[in-house]
Amino acid sequence: MEQSQNTGFQAGQATGQAQEKSSQMMDKANNAAQSAKESCQQAGQQMQDKAQGAADAAKNAVGINK
């Protein structure tokens, strides 16, 4: 009886450790996804700013922006 209880306890421990490891991996994946999203947003904003600057420069060059 004692042996089967010990085996059950060890199986429970292994299950708990696997669940914890899975949870940590999901957290890391979520953090990576959030970082990628923020990087894309920053890159998009920079492109938008550059395009606006180019448009303003072109307007200035042809005298529309006076």
N, CA, C and O atoms as a CHARMM CRD file, in Angstrom:
* protein
*
  264
    1    1 MET  N      0.83100  -1.19200   0.00000 PROA 1      0.00000
    2    1 MET  CA     0.00000   0.00000   0.00000 PROA 1      0.00000
    3    1 MET  C      0.87300   1.25200   0.00000 PROA 1      0.00000
    4    1 MET  O      0.58900   2.21900  -0.70600 PROA 1      0.00000
    5    2 GLU  N      1.93700   1.22100   0.80000 PROA 2      0.00000
    6    2 GLU  CA     2.80600   2.38700   0.91200 PROA 2      0.00000
    7    2 GLU  C      3.47900   2.69600  -0.43200 PROA 2      0.00000
    8    2 GLU  O      3.64700   3.86100  -0.79100 PROA 2      0.00000
    9    3 GLN  N      3.86000   1.65300  -1.16700 PROA 3      0.00000
   10    3 GLN  CA     4.52600   1.84400  -2.45900 PROA 3      0.00000
   11    3 GLN  C      3.59100   2.53400  -3.45800 PROA 3      0.00000
   12    3 GLN  O      4.02400   3.43600  -4.17500 PROA 3      0.00000
   13    4 SER  N      2.32600   2.12800  -3.51900 PROA 4      0.00000
   14    4 SER  CA     1.40200   2.73000  -4.48100 PROA 4      0.00000
   15    4 SER  C      1.08900   4.17400  -4.10800 PROA 4      0.00000
   16    4 SER  O      0.88700   5.00400  -4.99400 PROA 4      0.00000
   17    5 GLN  N      1.04500   4.48900  -2.81600 PROA 5      0.00000
   18    5 GLN  CA     0.82600   5.87000  -2.40300 PROA 5      0.00000
   19    5 GLN  C      2.01000   6.73600  -2.82300 PROA 5      0.00000
   20    5 GLN  O      1.82900   7.85800  -3.29500 PROA 5      0.00000
   21    6 ASN  N      3.20500   6.21800  -2.65000 PROA 6      0.00000
   22    6 ASN  CA     4.40600   6.94800  -3.03300 PROA 6      0.00000
   23    6 ASN  C      4.43600   7.18100  -4.54500 PROA 6      0.00000
   24    6 ASN  O      4.78700   8.27000  -5.00000 PROA 6      0.00000
   25    7 THR  N      4.06900   6.16400  -5.31800 PROA 7      0.00000
   26    7 THR  CA     4.03100   6.28600  -6.77000 PROA 7      0.00000
   27    7 THR  C      3.00200   7.33300  -7.18600 PROA 7      0.00000
   28    7 THR  O      3.25300   8.14500  -8.07700 PROA 7      0.00000
   29    8 GLY  N      1.84600   7.30600  -6.53500 PROA 8      0.00000
   30    8 GLY  CA     0.81400   8.29400  -6.83700 PROA 8      0.00000
   31    8 GLY  C      1.27200   9.70200  -6.50000 PROA 8      0.00000
   32    8 GLY  O      0.99400  10.64500  -7.24000 PROA 8      0.00000
   33    9 PHE  N      1.96800   9.84500  -5.39200 PROA 9      0.00000
   34    9 PHE  CA     2.48800  11.15700  -4.99700 PROA 9      0.00000
   35    9 PHE  C      3.49500  11.67100  -6.01800 PROA 9      0.00000
   36    9 PHE  O      3.47000  12.83900  -6.40600 PROA 9      0.00000
   37   10 GLN  N      4.39200  10.76200  -6.45100 PROA 10     0.00000
   38   10 GLN  CA     5.40200  11.15500  -7.44100 PROA 10     0.00000
   39   10 GLN  C      4.74900  11.54000  -8.76500 PROA 10     0.00000
   40   10 GLN  O      5.18000  12.48700  -9.42300 PROA 10     0.00000
   41   11 ALA  N      3.70900  10.80400  -9.15300 PROA 11     0.00000
   42   11 ALA  CA     2.99800  11.13100 -10.39200 PROA 11     0.00000
   43   11 ALA  C      2.31700  12.49700 -10.26500 PROA 11     0.00000
   44   11 ALA  O      2.30600  13.28500 -11.21000 PROA 11     0.00000
   45   12 GLY  N      1.76300  12.75900  -9.11300 PROA 12     0.00000
   46   12 GLY  CA     1.14000  14.06100  -8.87900 PROA 12     0.00000
   47   12 GLY  C      2.15700  15.18100  -8.92500 PROA 12     0.00000
   48   12 GLY  O      1.89100  16.25000  -9.47400 PROA 12     0.00000
   49   13 GLN  N      3.32100  14.93700  -8.35100 PROA 13     0.00000
   50   13 GLN  CA     4.38800  15.94200  -8.38500 PROA 13     0.00000
   51   13 GLN  C      4.82400  16.21400  -9.82400 PROA 13     0.00000
   52   13 GLN  O      4.99400  17.36600 -10.22200 PROA 13     0.00000
   53   14 ALA  N      4.99900  15.15500 -10.59100 PROA 14     0.00000
   54   14 ALA  CA     5.42900  15.30500 -11.98200 PROA 14     0.00000
   55   14 ALA  C      4.38400  16.08100 -12.78300 PROA 14     0.00000
   56   14 ALA  O      4.73300  16.92500 -13.60900 PROA 14     0.00000
   57   15 THR  N      3.12100  15.79800 -12.54400 PROA 15     0.00000
   58   15 THR  CA     2.05000  16.51300 -13.23500 PROA 15     0.00000
   59   15 THR  C      2.08000  17.99500 -12.86900 PROA 15     0.00000
   60   15 THR  O      1.95200  18.85600 -13.74000 PROA 15     0.00000
   61   16 GLY  N      2.24700  18.28700 -11.59400 PROA 16     0.00000
   62   16 GLY  CA     2.31700  19.68000 -11.14000 PROA 16     0.00000
   63   16 GLY  C      3.49100  20.41500 -11.75600 PROA 16     0.00000
   64   16 GLY  O      3.36500  21.57200 -12.15600 PROA 16     0.00000
   65   17 GLN  N      4.62600  19.74900 -11.83300 PROA 17     0.00000
   66   17 GLN  CA     5.81600  20.38500 -12.41900 PROA 17     0.00000
   67   17 GLN  C      5.61100  20.62700 -13.91500 PROA 17     0.00000
   68   17 GLN  O      6.01900  21.66200 -14.44200 PROA 17     0.00000
   69   18 ALA  N      4.98300  19.67800 -14.58900 PROA 18     0.00000
   70   18 ALA  CA     4.72500  19.84300 -16.02100 PROA 18     0.00000
   71   18 ALA  C      3.76100  21.00300 -16.26100 PROA 18     0.00000
   72   18 ALA  O      3.94000  21.77600 -17.20200 PROA 18     0.00000
   73   19 GLN  N      2.73800  21.12500 -15.41200 PROA 19     0.00000
   74   19 GLN  CA     1.78800  22.22400 -15.55900 PROA 19     0.00000
   75   19 GLN  C      2.47800  23.56000 -15.31700 PROA 19     0.00000
   76   19 GLN  O      2.21600  24.52800 -16.03200 PROA 19     0.00000
   77   20 GLU  N      3.34900  23.62700 -14.32800 PROA 20     0.00000
   78   20 GLU  CA     4.07500  24.86400 -14.02700 PROA 20     0.00000
   79   20 GLU  C      4.98200  25.24500 -15.18900 PROA 20     0.00000
   80   20 GLU  O      5.04400  26.41000 -15.58400 PROA 20     0.00000
   81   21 LYS  N      5.68700  24.25300 -15.73600 PROA 21     0.00000
   82   21 LYS  CA     6.58400  24.51200 -16.86000 PROA 21     0.00000
   83   21 LYS  C      5.78200  24.99000 -18.07100 PROA 21     0.00000
   84   21 LYS  O      6.20900  25.90700 -18.77200 PROA 21     0.00000
   85   22 SER  N      4.64400  24.38800 -18.31600 PROA 22     0.00000
   86   22 SER  CA     3.77600  24.79300 -19.42100 PROA 22     0.00000
   87   22 SER  C      3.29900  26.22100 -19.22400 PROA 22     0.00000
   88   22 SER  O      3.26700  27.00400 -20.17300 PROA 22     0.00000
   89   23 SER  N      2.93000  26.56000 -18.00200 PROA 23     0.00000
   90   23 SER  CA     2.48000  27.91300 -17.68700 PROA 23     0.00000
   91   23 SER  C      3.59900  28.92400 -17.93100 PROA 23     0.00000
   92   23 SER  O      3.36100  29.99700 -18.48700 PROA 23     0.00000
   93   24 GLN  N      4.80500  28.58400 -17.51700 PROA 24     0.00000
   94   24 GLN  CA     5.94800  29.48600 -17.73700 PROA 24     0.00000
   95   24 GLN  C      6.21900  29.67700 -19.22300 PROA 24     0.00000
   96   24 GLN  O      6.53100  30.78300 -19.66500 PROA 24     0.00000
   97   25 MET  N      6.09800  28.60100 -19.99000 PROA 25     0.00000
   98   25 MET  CA     6.32800  28.69400 -21.43200 PROA 25     0.00000
   99   25 MET  C      5.25800  29.57100 -22.09200 PROA 25     0.00000
  100   25 MET  O      5.56200  30.34900 -22.99700 PROA 25     0.00000
  101   26 MET  N      4.02200  29.44500 -21.64200 PROA 26     0.00000
  102   26 MET  CA     2.95500  30.29000 -22.18200 PROA 26     0.00000
  103   26 MET  C      3.20500  31.75800 -21.84700 PROA 26     0.00000
  104   26 MET  O      2.98200  32.63100 -22.68600 PROA 26     0.00000
  105   27 ASP  N      3.66300  32.03500 -20.63300 PROA 27     0.00000
  106   27 ASP  CA     3.98700  33.40800 -20.25000 PROA 27     0.00000
  107   27 ASP  C      5.08100  33.97300 -21.15100 PROA 27     0.00000
  108   27 ASP  O      4.99400  35.11200 -21.61000 PROA 27     0.00000
  109   28 LYS  N      6.10700  33.16700 -21.40000 PROA 28     0.00000
  110   28 LYS  CA     7.20300  33.62600 -22.26900 PROA 28     0.00000
  111   28 LYS  C      6.69400  33.88000 -23.68400 PROA 28     0.00000
  112   28 LYS  O      7.07900  34.86500 -24.31300 PROA 28     0.00000
  113   29 ALA  N      5.83500  33.00500 -24.18400 PROA 29     0.00000
  114   29 ALA  CA     5.28700  33.18500 -25.53000 PROA 29     0.00000
  115   29 ALA  C      4.43200  34.44600 -25.59700 PROA 29     0.00000
  116   29 ALA  O      4.50400  35.19800 -26.56900 PROA 29     0.00000
  117   30 ASN  N      3.62700  34.67700 -24.57000 PROA 30     0.00000
  118   30 ASN  CA     2.80900  35.88700 -24.53700 PROA 30     0.00000
  119   30 ASN  C      3.67400  37.13700 -24.48200 PROA 30     0.00000
  120   30 ASN  O      3.38100  38.12700 -25.15300 PROA 30     0.00000
  121   31 ASN  N      4.73800  37.09700 -23.68800 PROA 31     0.00000
  122   31 ASN  CA     5.64700  38.24000 -23.60600 PROA 31     0.00000
  123   31 ASN  C      6.32500  38.49900 -24.94900 PROA 31     0.00000
  124   31 ASN  O      6.47900  39.64900 -25.35900 PROA 31     0.00000
  125   32 ALA  N      6.72500  37.43600 -25.62700 PROA 32     0.00000
  126   32 ALA  CA     7.36400  37.58700 -26.93700 PROA 32     0.00000
  127   32 ALA  C      6.38100  38.17600 -27.94800 PROA 32     0.00000
  128   32 ALA  O      6.74500  39.03500 -28.75000 PROA 32     0.00000
  129   33 ALA  N      5.14800  37.71100 -27.90200 PROA 33     0.00000
  130   33 ALA  CA     4.13500  38.23200 -28.82000 PROA 33     0.00000
  131   33 ALA  C      3.86800  39.70900 -28.54600 PROA 33     0.00000
  132   33 ALA  O      3.73400  40.49900 -29.48000 PROA 33     0.00000
  133   34 GLN  N      3.79000  40.07900 -27.28700 PROA 34     0.00000
  134   34 GLN  CA     3.55800  41.48100 -26.92600 PROA 34     0.00000
  135   34 GLN  C      4.72500  42.35600 -27.39100 PROA 34     0.00000
  136   34 GLN  O      4.50900  43.45200 -27.90800 PROA 34     0.00000
  137   35 SER  N      5.95100  41.88100 -27.21200 PROA 35     0.00000
  138   35 SER  CA     7.12600  42.63300 -27.65300 PROA 35     0.00000
  139   35 SER  C      7.11400  42.81400 -29.16800 PROA 35     0.00000
  140   35 SER  O      7.42100  43.89400 -29.67200 PROA 35     0.00000
  141   36 ALA  N      6.76300  41.76500 -29.88100 PROA 36     0.00000
  142   36 ALA  CA     6.70300  41.85000 -31.34300 PROA 36     0.00000
  143   36 ALA  C      5.63600  42.85100 -31.78100 PROA 36     0.00000
  144   36 ALA  O      5.85000  43.63700 -32.70400 PROA 36     0.00000
  145   37 LYS  N      4.49600  42.81400 -31.11500 PROA 37     0.00000
  146   37 LYS  CA     3.41100  43.74600 -31.44200 PROA 37     0.00000
  147   37 LYS  C      3.86600  45.18800 -31.23300 PROA 37     0.00000
  148   37 LYS  O      3.62600  46.05100 -32.07800 PROA 37     0.00000
  149   38 GLU  N      4.52800  45.44300 -30.09300 PROA 38     0.00000
  150   38 GLU  CA     4.99500  46.79400 -29.80200 PROA 38     0.00000
  151   38 GLU  C      6.05000  47.24000 -30.81000 PROA 38     0.00000
  152   38 GLU  O      6.05700  48.39900 -31.22400 PROA 38     0.00000
  153   39 SER  N      6.94100  46.33200 -31.20800 PROA 39     0.00000
  154   39 SER  CA     7.96600  46.66500 -32.19800 PROA 39     0.00000
  155   39 SER  C      7.32500  47.02800 -33.52700 PROA 39     0.00000
  156   39 SER  O      7.75600  47.97300 -34.18900 PROA 39     0.00000
  157   40 CYS  N      6.30800  46.28900 -33.91900 PROA 40     0.00000
  158   40 CYS  CA     5.60300  46.57600 -35.17800 PROA 40     0.00000
  159   40 CYS  C      4.90100  47.93200 -35.10400 PROA 40     0.00000
  160   40 CYS  O      4.90800  48.69200 -36.07300 PROA 40     0.00000
  161   41 GLN  N      4.30000  48.23000 -33.96600 PROA 41     0.00000
  162   41 GLN  CA     3.62600  49.51700 -33.80900 PROA 41     0.00000
  163   41 GLN  C      4.63100  50.66300 -33.90000 PROA 41     0.00000
  164   41 GLN  O      4.35400  51.68200 -34.53100 PROA 41     0.00000
  165   42 GLN  N      5.78700  50.50000 -33.27600 PROA 42     0.00000
  166   42 GLN  CA     6.81700  51.53900 -33.32500 PROA 42     0.00000
  167   42 GLN  C      7.32900  51.72400 -34.74500 PROA 42     0.00000
  168   42 GLN  O      7.50400  52.85200 -35.20600 PROA 42     0.00000
  169   43 ALA  N      7.56800  50.62000 -35.43400 PROA 43     0.00000
  170   43 ALA  CA     8.05300  50.69700 -36.81100 PROA 43     0.00000
  171   43 ALA  C      7.01200  51.37200 -37.70000 PROA 43     0.00000
  172   43 ALA  O      7.35400  52.18600 -38.55700 PROA 43     0.00000
  173   44 GLY  N      5.75800  51.03300 -37.49500 PROA 44     0.00000
  174   44 GLY  CA     4.68100  51.66300 -38.27200 PROA 44     0.00000
  175   44 GLY  C      4.61000  53.15000 -38.01700 PROA 44     0.00000
  176   44 GLY  O      4.41600  53.92700 -38.95200 PROA 44     0.00000
  177   45 GLN  N      4.76000  53.56200 -36.77600 PROA 45     0.00000
  178   45 GLN  CA     4.72700  54.99200 -36.43700 PROA 45     0.00000
  179   45 GLN  C      5.91000  55.71600 -37.07400 PROA 45     0.00000
  180   45 GLN  O      5.76200  56.82300 -37.59100 PROA 45     0.00000
  181   46 GLN  N      7.08300  55.08800 -37.03400 PROA 46     0.00000
  182   46 GLN  CA     8.26200  55.70600 -37.65100 PROA 46     0.00000
  183   46 GLN  C      8.07200  55.86800 -39.16000 PROA 46     0.00000
  184   46 GLN  O      8.43600  56.89600 -39.72900 PROA 46     0.00000
  185   47 MET  N      7.50200  54.84900 -39.80100 PROA 47     0.00000
  186   47 MET  CA     7.25700  54.93800 -41.24500 PROA 47     0.00000
  187   47 MET  C      6.25700  56.04200 -41.54800 PROA 47     0.00000
  188   47 MET  O      6.41700  56.78800 -42.51400 PROA 47     0.00000
  189   48 GLN  N      5.23400  56.14100 -40.72600 PROA 48     0.00000
  190   48 GLN  CA     4.21300  57.17300 -40.90800 PROA 48     0.00000
  191   48 GLN  C      4.84400  58.56700 -40.75500 PROA 48     0.00000
  192   48 GLN  O      4.57100  59.47000 -41.54600 PROA 48     0.00000
  193   49 ASP  N      5.68100  58.72500 -39.73800 PROA 49     0.00000
  194   49 ASP  CA     6.35900  60.00600 -39.51900 PROA 49     0.00000
  195   49 ASP  C      7.26500  60.35800 -40.69600 PROA 49     0.00000
  196   49 ASP  O      7.29600  61.50700 -41.13500 PROA 49     0.00000
  197   50 LYS  N      8.00200  59.37300 -41.20600 PROA 50     0.00000
  198   50 LYS  CA     8.88700  59.61700 -42.34400 PROA 50     0.00000
  199   50 LYS  C      8.09100  59.97900 -43.58800 PROA 50     0.00000
  200   50 LYS  O      8.48100  60.86800 -44.34500 PROA 50     0.00000
  201   51 ALA  N      6.97700  59.28900 -43.79900 PROA 51     0.00000
  202   51 ALA  CA     6.14000  59.59800 -44.96400 PROA 51     0.00000
  203   51 ALA  C      5.58700  61.00800 -44.85500 PROA 51     0.00000
  204   51 ALA  O      5.53700  61.73100 -45.85000 PROA 51     0.00000
  205   52 GLN  N      5.17200  61.40900 -43.66300 PROA 52     0.00000
  206   52 GLN  CA     4.65800  62.76200 -43.46500 PROA 52     0.00000
  207   52 GLN  C      5.76000  63.78300 -43.72800 PROA 52     0.00000
  208   52 GLN  O      5.53200  64.81500 -44.36000 PROA 52     0.00000
  209   53 GLY  N      6.95400  63.48000 -43.23600 PROA 53     0.00000
  210   53 GLY  CA     8.09300  64.37800 -43.47500 PROA 53     0.00000
  211   53 GLY  C      8.40500  64.50900 -44.95300 PROA 53     0.00000
  212   53 GLY  O      8.69000  65.60500 -45.43600 PROA 53     0.00000
  213   54 ALA  N      8.35100  63.39600 -45.67500 PROA 54     0.00000
  214   54 ALA  CA     8.61200  63.42000 -47.11600 PROA 54     0.00000
  215   54 ALA  C      7.53000  64.21500 -47.84300 PROA 54     0.00000
  216   54 ALA  O      7.82300  64.96800 -48.77100 PROA 54     0.00000
  217   55 ALA  N      6.29500  64.04500 -47.42200 PROA 55     0.00000
  218   55 ALA  CA     5.19700  64.79100 -48.04800 PROA 55     0.00000
  219   55 ALA  C      5.36400  66.28900 -47.79800 PROA 55     0.00000
  220   55 ALA  O      5.17200  67.10200 -48.70200 PROA 55     0.00000
  221   56 ASP  N      5.72000  66.64300 -46.57900 PROA 56     0.00000
  222   56 ASP  CA     5.93400  68.05700 -46.25500 PROA 56     0.00000
  223   56 ASP  C      7.10300  68.62900 -47.05600 PROA 56     0.00000
  224   56 ASP  O      7.02700  69.75600 -47.54500 PROA 56     0.00000
  225   57 ALA  N      8.17200  67.86300 -47.19000 PROA 57     0.00000
  226   57 ALA  CA     9.33600  68.30900 -47.96000 PROA 57     0.00000
  227   57 ALA  C      8.95300  68.52900 -49.42200 PROA 57     0.00000
  228   57 ALA  O      9.37800  69.50300 -50.04300 PROA 57     0.00000
  229   58 ALA  N      8.15100  67.62100 -49.96100 PROA 58     0.00000
  230   58 ALA  CA     7.72100  67.76400 -51.35600 PROA 58     0.00000
  231   58 ALA  C      6.84100  68.99900 -51.52000 PROA 58     0.00000
  232   58 ALA  O      6.98200  69.73000 -52.50000 PROA 58     0.00000
  233   59 LYS  N      5.94700  69.23700 -50.58200 PROA 59     0.00000
  234   59 LYS  CA     5.09600  70.43900 -50.64300 PROA 59     0.00000
  235   59 LYS  C      5.94900  71.70400 -50.57400 PROA 59     0.00000
  236   59 LYS  O      5.71500  72.66400 -51.30700 PROA 59     0.00000
  237   60 ASN  N      6.92200  71.69000 -49.69900 PROA 60     0.00000
  238   60 ASN  CA     7.81500  72.84400 -49.58500 PROA 60     0.00000
  239   60 ASN  C      8.59200  73.07200 -50.87700 PROA 60     0.00000
  240   60 ASN  O      8.79900  74.21000 -51.29700 PROA 60     0.00000
  241   61 ALA  N      9.01800  71.97700 -51.50000 PROA 61     0.00000
  242   61 ALA  CA     9.82600  72.07400 -52.71300 PROA 61     0.00000
  243   61 ALA  C      9.02400  72.68900 -53.85700 PROA 61     0.00000
  244   61 ALA  O      9.58300  73.42100 -54.67400 PROA 61     0.00000
  245   62 VAL  N      7.74500  72.40900 -53.92800 PROA 62     0.00000
  246   62 VAL  CA     6.92600  72.96000 -55.02500 PROA 62     0.00000
  247   62 VAL  C      6.14800  74.21400 -54.59300 PROA 62     0.00000
  248   62 VAL  O      5.39000  74.77900 -55.38000 PROA 62     0.00000
  249   63 GLY  N      6.34000  74.63800 -53.35400 PROA 63     0.00000
  250   63 GLY  CA     5.75600  75.88300 -52.88900 PROA 63     0.00000
  251   63 GLY  C      4.30800  75.80000 -52.45500 PROA 63     0.00000
  252   63 GLY  O      3.64700  76.83200 -52.34000 PROA 63     0.00000
  253   64 ILE  N      3.79100  74.59900 -52.20900 PROA 64     0.00000
  254   64 ILE  CA     2.39700  74.44900 -51.79100 PROA 64     0.00000
  255   64 ILE  C      2.23500  74.78300 -50.30300 PROA 64     0.00000
  256   64 ILE  O      1.15100  75.17500 -49.87100 PROA 64     0.00000
  257   65 ASN  N      3.27800  74.63200 -49.54500 PROA 65     0.00000
  258   65 ASN  CA     3.17700  74.69500 -48.08600 PROA 65     0.00000
  259   65 ASN  C      3.43700  76.09300 -47.54200 PROA 65     0.00000
  260   65 ASN  O      3.92400  76.22500 -46.41900 PROA 65     0.00000
  261   66 LYS  N      3.12900  77.13800 -48.30100 PROA 66     0.00000
  262   66 LYS  CA     3.43000  78.50500 -47.85300 PROA 66     0.00000
  263   66 LYS  C      2.21100  79.17300 -47.25900 PROA 66     0.00000
  264   66 LYS  O      2.28400  80.32500 -46.83200 PROA 66     0.00000
